[in-house]
Amino acid sequence: MNQNKFTRHEPSTGLRLMLTLCALAVVSQLYVPLPILRQLAQTLHMTPGMAAAVMSAFGFAYAVGSSCSAHCRTALVDAM
């Protein structure tokens, strides 16, 4: 007999809108610097390739961190 302590409910329209806007903001922050990459590299005294590598490292770390945090939340909820 598997009794779930949590009841499922539909998220409100406001919550869905907020989550959608947050997702768009995160993705846009990854792509906004692309047109100004050359100026950014000059300002930071590095090559455009190095600046692109820093942006790529940030994107990779963000993706791994998001995946790990989602896995930890799921495991925590399952343990309850």
N, C-alpha and C positions, 0 to 999 in steps of 0.2 A: 504494500500500500504506500504509494508515493504522494504525500501531502505537501503541496507547495505553500509556503508561508506568505508568499507575495501574490497579490491579485494583479492581473494585467488590466490596464486601461489604455485607452487611446490618448496620445498626447494632444494637448490643446493646439489650436491654430497658431496662437502666439508663440508657443514653444517651437513649433515646426518652423515658423518664419525666422525666429531668432537663430536656430541651429543652421538653417540654410544660409543666412547672412554671415554667420561665423565661418562656415565652410568656404564661402566665396572669398571672405577676407583673407583666410589662410592661404588659399591658392593664389590669390592676386599678389600677396606679399612675396611669393616665390618668383613671380614673373615680372613684376614691376621694374626691378633693377636691370633687366636685360637691355633696354634701349640706352641706358646710361652707363653701361659696363665700362666703356673706354674712359669716360670722365672719372668714374669711380676709381679705376685702376691708376689714373694719373694722380688723383688727389691722395691716394694711399701709397704712392710711389712703388707700384708693382706692375707687372705685365698684365695685360687683359686675360691671359691664360691663367695666371695665379688668382686673379679676382674671380674668374669663372669657377676655378677649383674650390675656392672658399664657399661660393654660393652652392655648388654641388654637394660639398661636405655638409653644409647646413641642411640642405634638403634631405640628404640621406639620414642624418642624425634625427631629424624631425620625424621621418617616416618610421624609423626603428623605434624611437621613443613612443610614438603614437601606438604602434602595434603592441609594444610591451605593456603599455599602460592599459590598453583594452583587454589584453590577456589576463593581466593581474586583477582587473575589476571583475571579469567573468569568473575567474577562479575564486575570488573572494565571495561573490554572490552564491556560487555553487556550494561553497563550504558552509554557508549559513543554514 
